[in-house]
Amino acid sequence: MKHFGGFAVLWLWIVEALENCPDACKCIQKKDVEGTEVNCYKQGLHHFPLKFPLDSWILKMGENIIQELPANILRSLPKLESVNLERNSIKSIHPQAFSGASRLMLLNLYGNQLTSLPTKGFKDLLNLRFLMLGQNRIASVKSDMFIGMRNLSDLDLPMNSLTTLPPNAFKPLIALKVLDLALNRIQKISPKAFSGLEELLFLNLDNNRLKNIQAGIFKTVNNLEMLVLDNNLLSTLSSSMLEGLSNIQELYVRKNRINSLPADVFRHTPKLTQVALSGNQLQTIDGNMLANVQGLKHVYLHDNPWKCDCDINSLVQYIDQTRLNRAPLEKLWCVSPEEHRGKPMHKLKSEGLLCDA
């Protein structure tokens, strides 16, 4: 009789899930979590379904034609932890669209047509860990967009239309560890843009339009371990730009327009282990600057127009004395003067490096 009772409960659970499963979707019960996975992937849906199994755990609704998210679409789903709405045609989100979804941990809105985010639109998502907003048309970010998301650890905003980062833009995100802003059009970062992000470990600003970075911008993210500034328009890199990055381990500034590095550029980055400056306009740098960063293990300087005269002597000595990860340093080739054009730098001798009197 006891077994019969358990079977009856299971049967009622299955019946309820099947009855409330949206048309054209597949609903699968997951016994290990006592929840239902609802799969509506690529079913031509124009609207967000009105009903779901009450124990819905995961919603997979990618590659449909949904254009808007109305209010309270998730309110009746207390067990919901993951919603995937990637590659729809979503243009608008009601400020109360996610009301009541307090257990939601992942929200994927990648590849839609959003131009803005609703004020306080995510305030009920107290347990959200991952928010994917890449490949939309979002033109601005403000702190009131992120109110309530105190546990968010990963915010992905690549391939949008951001041009500036205003003060306190991400301030409510006190637990954020990963911030991806690659492939936007960012030209200006306000001095307090990253205020509140004391837990941030990874910041990606690859492929933007940054010409300059004001001193002290990174002071508020002093736990940052990796910073990517590749494919921007930076003409210089200075110690004041890197001020506050006392825990940075990896720094990538490839394919910019940097033509010189001051001797104290890494004064504020004592834990640096890897630096990449390939694809810039460097003709010479002080090898002692690299030697003085004691933990530095990986240095990438190829694809620069190196001028192999007496000013490059300290770099040649640094290459000769370096034993760890020599391969990238052996890719440095002289562009000038004519007598050294095409020669690998690691084969040069100090006595052959001449300068005009």
FENSUL-V159609 format. One record per residue. N is the residue number from 0. PSI is psi as a letter, one per 20 degrees, with the letter a starting at -180 (* if undefined). NEAR is the number of other ideal C-beta (glycine too) atoms within 10 Angstrom. D_FIRST is the distance of its C-alpha to the first C-alpha in whole Angstrom. Layout:
N:PSI:NEAR:D_FIRST
N:PSI:NEAR:D_FIRST
This chain:
0:h:4:0
1:g:6:4
2:h:7:5
3:g:7:5
4:g:9:6
5:h:9:9
6:h:10:10
7:g:10:10
8:g:9:13
9:g:12:14
10:g:10:15
11:h:10:17
12:g:17:19
13:g:14:20
14:g:10:21
15:g:15:23
16:g:21:25
17:h:12:26
18:h:10:27
19:j:19:29
20:p:21:30
21:q:19:34
22:q:9:36
23:j:12:37
24:r:17:35
25:p:13:32
26:p:20:29
27:p:13:27
28:p:18:24
29:o:12:25
30:h:8:22
31:h:5:24
32:i:13:25
33:l:11:23
34:r:21:25
35:p:27:27
36:p:18:30
37:o:26:32
38:o:17:35
39:k:26:38
40:p:16:41
41:l:13:44
42:j:16:42
43:k:9:46
44:p:19:44
45:h:10:47
46:q:13:45
47:p:22:42
48:q:19:39
49:h:10:38
50:q:12:34
51:r:23:31
52:p:23:28
53:h:15:27
54:k:20:26
55:p:25:29
56:g:20:30
57:p:19:33
58:p:27:36
59:o:19:38
60:k:24:41
61:q:17:44
62:l:17:47
63:b:22:46
64:k:12:49
65:p:18:47
66:h:15:50
67:q:15:49
68:o:25:46
69:r:13:46
70:q:12:45
71:k:13:41
72:i:24:40
73:j:24:37
74:h:15:37
75:j:14:33
76:m:23:32
77:i:13:31
78:i:15:30
79:p:25:33
80:i:19:35
81:p:17:37
82:p:23:39
83:o:21:41
84:k:24:44
85:q:19:47
86:l:18:49
87:b:24:49
88:k:13:52
89:p:21:51
90:h:16:54
91:q:14:53
92:p:22:50
93:q:15:49
94:h:14:50
95:j:18:46
96:h:21:44
97:j:27:42
98:p:17:42
99:i:16:38
100:l:24:38
101:i:15:38
102:i:17:36
103:p:24:38
104:h:17:39
105:p:15:41
106:o:22:43
107:o:22:45
108:k:24:48
109:q:19:50
110:l:19:52
111:b:23:52
112:k:13:55
113:p:19:55
114:i:13:59
115:r:17:57
116:q:22:54
117:q:18:53
118:p:12:54
119:k:14:51
120:i:22:49
121:j:25:47
122:h:19:47
123:i:20:43
124:m:24:43
125:h:15:43
126:j:15:41
127:p:25:42
128:h:17:44
129:p:16:45
130:o:24:47
131:o:21:49
132:j:22:52
133:q:19:54
134:l:20:56
135:b:23:56
136:k:13:59
137:p:21:59
138:i:15:62
139:q:16:62
140:q:21:60
141:q:16:60
142:h:16:58
143:i:14:56
144:h:20:54
145:j:25:52
146:p:16:51
147:h:17:48
148:m:25:47
149:i:15:48
150:j:15:46
151:p:26:47
152:h:18:48
153:o:16:49
154:o:23:51
155:o:20:53
156:k:23:56
157:r:19:58
158:l:18:59
159:b:23:60
160:k:13:63
161:p:19:64
162:h:14:67
163:q:16:67
164:o:23:65
165:r:14:66
166:q:14:65
167:k:17:62
168:h:24:60
169:j:25:57
170:h:19:57
171:i:20:54
172:m:24:52
173:i:14:53
174:j:15:50
175:p:27:52
176:h:18:52
177:p:16:53
178:o:21:55
179:o:21:57
180:k:23:60
181:q:19:61
182:l:19:63
183:b:23:64
184:k:13:67
185:p:21:67
186:h:16:71
187:p:15:71
188:o:22:68
189:q:15:69
190:h:13:70
191:k:17:66
192:h:23:64
193:j:27:62
194:p:17:62
195:i:19:58
196:l:24:57
197:i:14:58
198:j:14:55
199:p:26:56
200:h:17:56
201:p:16:57
202:p:22:59
203:o:21:60
204:k:23:63
205:q:18:64
206:l:19:66
207:b:22:67
208:k:13:71
209:p:16:72
210:h:13:75
211:q:14:75
212:o:20:73
213:q:13:74
214:p:14:74
215:j:14:71
216:h:20:69
217:j:24:67
218:h:16:67
219:i:20:64
220:l:25:62
221:j:16:63
222:j:16:60
223:p:26:60
224:h:17:60
225:p:16:61
226:p:21:63
227:o:21:64
228:k:24:67
229:q:19:68
230:l:20:69
231:b:24:71
232:k:12:75
233:p:19:75
234:i:14:79
235:q:16:79
236:p:22:76
237:r:16:77
238:h:16:76
239:h:17:76
240:h:21:73
241:j:23:71
242:p:17:72
243:i:21:68
244:l:24:67
245:i:15:67
246:j:15:64
247:p:26:64
248:h:18:64
249:p:17:64
250:p:21:66
251:o:20:67
252:l:23:70
253:q:19:71
254:l:19:73
255:b:21:74
256:k:13:78
257:p:21:79
258:i:14:82
259:q:15:83
260:p:21:81
261:q:15:82
262:h:12:82
263:j:13:80
264:h:23:77
265:k:22:75
266:h:16:76
267:j:19:72
268:m:23:70
269:i:14:70
270:j:15:67
271:p:23:68
272:h:15:67
273:p:17:67
274:p:23:69
275:o:21:70
276:k:23:73
277:q:19:74
278:k:19:75
279:b:23:77
280:k:12:81
281:p:20:82
282:h:17:85
283:q:20:85
284:r:23:83
285:o:19:84
286:h:19:82
287:h:12:82
288:h:19:80
289:g:22:77
290:h:15:78
291:i:14:78
292:n:18:74
293:h:8:73
294:j:11:69
295:p:20:70
296:h:13:69
297:p:15:69
298:p:22:72
299:o:19:72
300:j:22:75
301:r:17:76
302:l:16:77
303:q:20:80
304:m:14:84
305:p:22:85
306:o:16:88
307:m:26:89
308:a:19:92
309:h:13:93
310:i:14:91
311:j:25:88
312:g:19:89
313:h:18:86
314:g:26:83
315:g:20:85
316:h:14:85
317:g:18:81
318:g:22:80
319:h:16:82
320:i:9:81
321:p:17:77
322:h:5:75
323:p:9:71
324:m:13:70
325:h:13:74
326:g:7:73
327:h:14:73
328:h:22:76
329:j:13:78
330:j:15:77
331:p:25:80
332:q:18:83
333:p:22:86
334:h:15:87
335:r:13:91
336:r:14:93
337:h:8:95
338:i:11:95
339:j:21:92
340:p:11:90
341:i:8:87
342:q:16:87
343:p:14:84
344:h:21:84
345:i:15:83
346:j:11:86
347:q:20:89
348:q:9:91
349:h:12:92
350:i:7:96
351:j:13:95
352:n:18:94
353:q:12:97
354:q:11:98
355:q:6:101
356:*:3:103
